[in-house]
Every structure is written in C-alpha cells, then in structure tokens.
Amino acid sequence: MSGIFTTNSGIIVACDVPLNKLRRLVDQTQEVQGIVGYKIGRMHEIDGSVSEAIQTVRNSTDKPIIWDTQKEGNDVEFTEPGFIRAYA
C-alpha cells in the first residue's frame, strides 16, 4: 500500500476537542489496536490553535495527522456551539 497509512483500513481519531484536552485524547488512544491516525479540523483553525494541535499530536505519536476542513460543526453535535460562537 502506498501513501501515509501502513494498512488498508483503520480508525482515524477526530481531534475535535479543545486544545487542553487533546494530549489526553491522543495519549489514551495512540496504542489502541486499529487506530491509524488523527484528524485536525476547523475547530483548531478557527481558534488559531492549528500549529499547537499538530505539535500536541506529534509529541505523543508518529501516526499520520490528517488536515480535514470539509465539515464545520455538523459531523459531531458537541462542536456546533463553538462554531456558532466563532461566527457570531
């Protein structure tokens, strides 16, 4: 298989949590069988913490990091209030 992943299937963890909870999320999931990478999205772009989020993930794991800005707050309901506040 070519590309950034070493398997044909797996789970990508959505890092749609505040920066102060991100390290714990990665630390608690990095060794779970089937986890192949982590997704950083719009939440961190809007609050200006993209670089910090990437560094936080990278400090805990060498698994791939995906940058995903396809959705804004509609993929998991708990992120909606943050997007609403950001655009209000």
Secondary structure, DSSP 8 states (H G I E B T S, - for coil): --SS-SSS--EEEE--S-HHHHHHHHHHHTTSTTEEEEEEEHHHHHTT-HHHHHHHHHHH--S-EEEE-S-SS-SSGGGHHHHHHHH-
